[in-house]
Amino acid sequence: MNKIIAISLTLPVFAMAQEAPQQPSAISTFMPILLMFVVMYIFFILPKQKEGKKTEQMRNSLKKGDKVLTMAGIVGIVAHIDERFVSIKTGETKIDFEKTAIVKLLEPTSDSAH
């Protein structure tokens, strides 16, 4: 009988000795959000930046005689290059565009191909 009383008296002590559930830390709370931003940066922002640098390099390396495509879908040959503007000859017409309107270099001049 004494054993039963002793066990029943120590039972509440063992129950109180169990730890209460802990709050998650701030780091573990924000980790999924942080991970999502890292993944978005790697898969969306970095490739776009690389593509932008490549396009800008192409625009800066344009030469007279290069065949180019504009954002408007006009294909022509570069007739004159300025700091900000490019004159493109299409048929008998010359059209001025900003350099940023040049999307793609179709055929480089024979000088840049060698």
Secondary structure as UniProt FT lines:
FT   HELIX           2..17
FT   HELIX           26..40
FT   HELIX           41..45
FT   HELIX           46..60
FT   TURN            64..65
FT   STRAND          67..70
FT   TURN            71..72
FT   STRAND          75..81
FT   STRAND          85..90
FT   TURN            91..92
FT   STRAND          93..98
FT   HELIX           99..101
FT   STRAND          102..107
FT   HELIX           110..113
//
